[in-house]
């Protein structure tokens, strides 16, 4: 089994979202999180997406860094 590299595009693929550069930019542009909302608590995820994000965050490895990057990107406009 091949190991999947922890990158934003691969995270979006695993979440079942448009993983193109434009698709990622559009998703981030359309979904903003308030500072007090955890990325896991955001209402933008299905339950399966939320579970995947939780597992990746708990892995405390490269994938948790990518989820953290997504979380930060979703907050940039609210800074």
C-alpha positions in Angstrom: 0.0 0.0 0.0 1.4 3.3 -1.0 1.8 6.1 1.6 -0.2 9.2 0.7 1.9 12.4 1.1 0.4 14.9 3.6 -0.5 17.8 1.4 -3.5 20.1 1.2 -4.5 18.6 -2.2 -4.5 15.1 -0.7 -6.5 16.3 2.3 -9.1 17.7 0.0 -9.2 14.5 -2.0 -9.7 12.5 1.2 -12.5 14.8 2.3 -14.2 14.3 -1.1 -13.7 18.0 -2.1 -12.4 19.6 -5.2 -8.6 19.3 -4.8 -7.6 21.5 -7.7 -5.8 24.7 -6.8 -8.9 26.7 -7.8 -11.2 24.4 -5.8 -9.2 24.7 -2.7 -9.0 28.5 -3.0 -12.8 28.7 -3.6 -13.6 26.5 -0.6 -11.4 28.5 1.7 -12.8 31.8 0.3 -16.4 30.6 0.8 -16.0 29.2 4.3 -14.6 31.3 7.1 -14.3 30.3 10.8 -14.6 32.6 13.7 -11.6 32.5 16.1 -13.7 30.7 18.8 -14.9 27.9 16.5 -12.8 24.7 16.4 -12.2 23.4 12.9 -13.8 20.2 14.1 -16.9 22.1 15.3 -17.4 24.0 12.0 -20.8 23.3 10.4 -19.1 23.0 6.9 -18.3 19.3 7.4 -20.3 16.1 7.1 -20.0 13.7 9.9 -17.5 11.5 8.0 -15.4 14.5 7.1 -15.4 15.6 10.7 -14.3 12.1 11.8 -11.5 12.1 9.3 -10.3 15.5 10.4 -10.4 14.4 14.0 -8.4 11.2 13.2 -5.8 13.3 11.3 -5.5 15.8 14.0 -5.0 13.1 16.6 -2.3 11.5 14.5 0.0 14.3 15.6 2.1 13.9 12.5 2.3 15.5 9.1 -1.4 15.2 8.6 -2.2 17.1 11.7 0.0 20.0 10.4 -2.0 20.0 7.1 -5.3 20.2 9.1 -3.9 23.0 11.2 -2.9 24.8 8.0 -6.4 24.5 6.7 -7.8 25.7 10.0 -5.6 28.8 9.8 -6.5 29.4 6.2 -10.2 29.3 7.1 -9.6 32.1 9.7 -7.3 34.4 7.7 -10.2 36.8 6.6 -11.4 37.0 10.2 -8.1 38.2 11.7 
